[in-house]
Amino acid sequence: PPPPPPPPSPPPPSPPPPPSPPPPSPPPSPAPPPPLPGSPGPQAPPPPPLLSGLLPPFPFLTLLVSGGHNMLVLSRAVGDHTVLGSTLDDSIGEAFDKTARLLGIEAIPGGPPLERLAASGDPRAYALPRPLSRTRDEALRSNCDFLYAGLKSAVRMLLEPQQPPKKQRKQQRKQQQGQGQQQQPQPQQQQP
């Protein structure tokens, strides 16, 4: 009888699979928008209606208010903005904080406590000036800029006759702080 056939040889090893391609890289971030004409910094963020996808019809005005700056912006189209006015002196947040301190409110920010006081107040009790209403500078009167230093000064002048001199107020504050420290409970000593 013929010899048995040799056993089949094992198949050659298969080549390793080609490496998988790297995942696609994310698209590059868009460049920041250009500064608004006449503004010192980057373009202001879009107003909330644009963030939510609801686009108001053009043109529209946007009032941007923060504790440190205000802007009034005319938007004619996406990317087509004109700054009509911005803060020229003190910020609204600083005006609120200083007015609150003049009234003896130590909380910072001072806006929320002032708002609570105003809710129960009489809006006709005091005649405070509208900013820029008395200026003789026609350029300032005809623009939409924001100024708060004069309003802050008017509040100070209104309150000064009712308040003790500044030196006396400082002494009172120091005394109040000292009393607060003295009134802290002392730890009790354990008896043996």
C-alpha positions as CSV (number, residue, x, y, z in Angstrom):
1,P,0.0,0.0,0.0
2,P,1.2,3.4,-0.7
3,P,2.3,5.5,2.3
4,P,-0.3,7.8,3.7
5,P,-0.2,11.4,2.5
6,P,1.7,13.8,4.7
7,P,-0.5,15.9,7.0
8,P,-1.5,19.2,5.5
9,S,0.8,22.1,6.5
10,P,-0.9,24.9,8.6
11,P,-1.9,27.9,6.6
12,P,0.5,30.8,6.6
13,P,-0.3,33.4,9.2
14,S,-2.5,36.1,7.9
15,P,-1.0,39.6,7.7
16,P,-2.0,42.0,10.5
17,P,-5.0,44.2,9.7
18,P,-4.1,47.6,8.5
19,P,-4.2,50.2,11.2
20,S,-7.5,52.0,11.5
21,P,-7.4,55.6,10.4
22,P,-7.3,58.1,13.2
23,P,-10.6,59.6,14.2
24,P,-11.4,62.8,12.3
25,S,-10.1,65.9,14.1
26,P,-12.7,68.4,15.1
27,P,-13.2,71.3,12.8
28,P,-11.1,74.3,13.8
29,S,-12.7,76.8,16.1
30,P,-14.1,79.8,14.3
31,A,-12.1,82.9,14.6
32,P,-13.5,85.4,17.2
33,P,-15.7,88.0,15.7
34,P,-14.1,91.3,14.8
35,P,-14.5,94.2,17.3
36,L,-17.5,96.4,16.9
37,P,-16.7,99.7,15.3
38,G,-15.8,102.2,18.0
39,S,-15.5,99.6,20.8
40,P,-12.3,98.9,22.6
41,G,-12.6,95.1,22.8
42,P,-14.0,92.0,21.1
43,Q,-17.4,91.9,19.6
44,A,-20.1,91.7,22.2
45,P,-21.8,88.3,22.7
46,P,-25.0,87.9,20.7
47,P,-28.2,88.9,22.6
48,P,-30.2,86.0,24.2
49,P,-32.7,85.8,21.3
50,L,-29.8,84.9,19.0
51,L,-28.5,82.4,21.5
52,S,-31.9,80.6,21.6
53,G,-32.2,80.5,17.9
54,L,-35.0,83.1,17.7
55,L,-33.8,85.8,15.5
56,P,-35.6,89.1,15.8
57,P,-36.3,91.0,12.6
58,F,-33.5,93.4,11.6
59,P,-32.8,96.1,12.5
60,F,-33.0,95.9,16.3
61,L,-31.4,97.5,19.3
62,T,-29.5,95.6,22.0
63,L,-28.9,97.0,25.4
64,L,-26.0,95.1,27.0
65,V,-25.8,95.8,30.7
66,S,-23.2,94.3,33.1
67,G,-21.9,95.5,36.4
68,G,-18.8,97.0,34.7
69,H,-20.0,98.3,31.3
70,N,-23.1,99.2,29.2
71,M,-23.5,99.3,25.5
72,L,-26.4,100.2,23.2
73,V,-25.9,98.5,19.9
74,L,-27.8,98.8,16.6
75,S,-27.8,95.5,14.7
76,R,-28.7,95.8,11.0
77,A,-27.8,92.2,10.1
78,V,-25.7,89.3,11.5
79,G,-22.2,90.8,11.9
80,D,-23.4,94.4,11.0
81,H,-23.4,96.3,14.3
82,T,-23.0,99.9,15.3
83,V,-22.3,101.0,18.9
84,L,-24.6,103.9,19.6
85,G,-23.5,104.4,23.1
86,S,-21.3,103.0,25.9
87,T,-20.2,103.7,29.5
88,L,-18.0,106.9,29.6
89,D,-17.3,107.1,33.4
90,D,-18.3,104.9,36.4
91,S,-20.0,101.6,35.7
92,I,-23.5,101.0,36.9
93,G,-22.3,98.4,39.3
94,E,-19.9,100.9,40.9
95,A,-22.8,103.5,41.2
96,F,-25.0,100.9,42.9
97,D,-22.3,99.9,45.3
98,K,-21.3,103.4,46.3
99,T,-24.9,104.5,46.7
100,A,-25.6,101.4,48.9
101,R,-22.6,102.4,51.1
102,L,-23.9,105.9,51.4
103,L,-27.1,104.5,52.7
104,G,-25.2,102.3,55.2
105,I,-25.6,99.1,53.2
106,E,-22.4,97.1,53.4
107,A,-23.5,94.3,51.1
108,I,-21.6,93.9,47.8
109,P,-23.1,94.0,45.2
110,G,-25.2,96.9,46.4
111,G,-27.8,96.6,43.6
112,P,-30.1,93.9,45.1
113,P,-30.5,95.6,48.5
114,L,-31.2,98.9,46.7
115,E,-33.8,97.3,44.5
116,R,-35.6,95.9,47.5
117,L,-35.6,99.3,49.1
118,A,-36.8,100.9,45.9
119,A,-39.7,98.5,45.6
120,S,-41.3,100.0,48.8
121,G,-40.2,103.6,48.1
122,D,-41.8,106.6,46.5
123,P,-40.4,107.3,43.1
124,R,-41.4,111.0,43.4
125,A,-39.8,111.6,46.8
126,Y,-36.5,113.0,45.5
127,A,-35.7,114.7,42.3
128,L,-32.5,113.2,41.0
129,P,-31.0,114.4,37.7
130,R,-31.0,112.5,34.5
131,P,-27.4,111.9,33.4
132,L,-26.2,114.5,30.8
133,S,-29.5,116.4,30.9
134,R,-27.7,119.6,32.2
135,T,-24.6,119.4,30.1
136,R,-23.9,122.3,27.7
137,D,-21.8,120.0,25.5
138,E,-24.0,119.3,22.5
139,A,-22.0,116.3,21.4
140,L,-22.7,114.6,24.8
141,R,-26.3,115.6,24.8
142,S,-26.9,114.1,21.3
143,N,-25.4,110.7,21.8
144,C,-26.5,107.6,23.6
145,D,-23.6,107.2,26.1
146,F,-24.1,106.3,29.7
147,L,-22.7,108.3,32.6
148,Y,-23.3,107.5,36.3
149,A,-20.9,109.6,38.3
150,G,-23.2,112.6,38.3
151,L,-26.1,110.5,39.6
152,K,-23.9,109.0,42.3
153,S,-22.8,112.5,43.3
154,A,-26.4,113.7,43.4
155,V,-27.3,110.9,45.8
156,R,-24.3,111.8,48.0
157,M,-25.2,115.5,48.1
158,L,-28.8,114.5,48.9
159,L,-27.7,112.4,51.8
160,E,-24.9,114.5,53.3
161,P,-27.1,116.9,55.3
162,Q,-28.7,113.8,57.0
163,Q,-25.4,112.0,57.8
164,P,-22.7,112.7,60.3
165,P,-19.4,113.9,59.0
166,K,-17.3,111.3,57.2
167,K,-14.8,111.1,60.1
168,Q,-17.6,110.4,62.6
169,R,-19.1,107.7,60.3
170,K,-15.7,105.9,60.1
171,Q,-15.4,106.0,63.9
172,Q,-19.0,104.6,64.2
173,R,-18.1,101.8,61.8
174,K,-15.0,100.9,63.8
175,Q,-17.0,100.8,67.0
176,Q,-19.6,98.6,65.4
177,Q,-16.9,96.2,64.2
178,G,-15.3,96.2,67.6
179,Q,-18.6,95.4,69.3
180,G,-19.2,92.6,66.8
181,Q,-15.9,91.0,67.8
182,Q,-16.6,91.4,71.5
183,Q,-20.0,89.8,71.3
184,Q,-18.6,86.5,69.9
185,P,-19.2,83.7,72.4
186,Q,-16.3,82.6,74.4
187,P,-15.5,78.9,74.6
188,Q,-16.6,77.4,77.9
189,Q,-13.9,76.0,80.1
190,Q,-14.4,72.4,81.3
191,Q,-14.4,72.0,85.0
192,P,-12.3,69.1,86.4
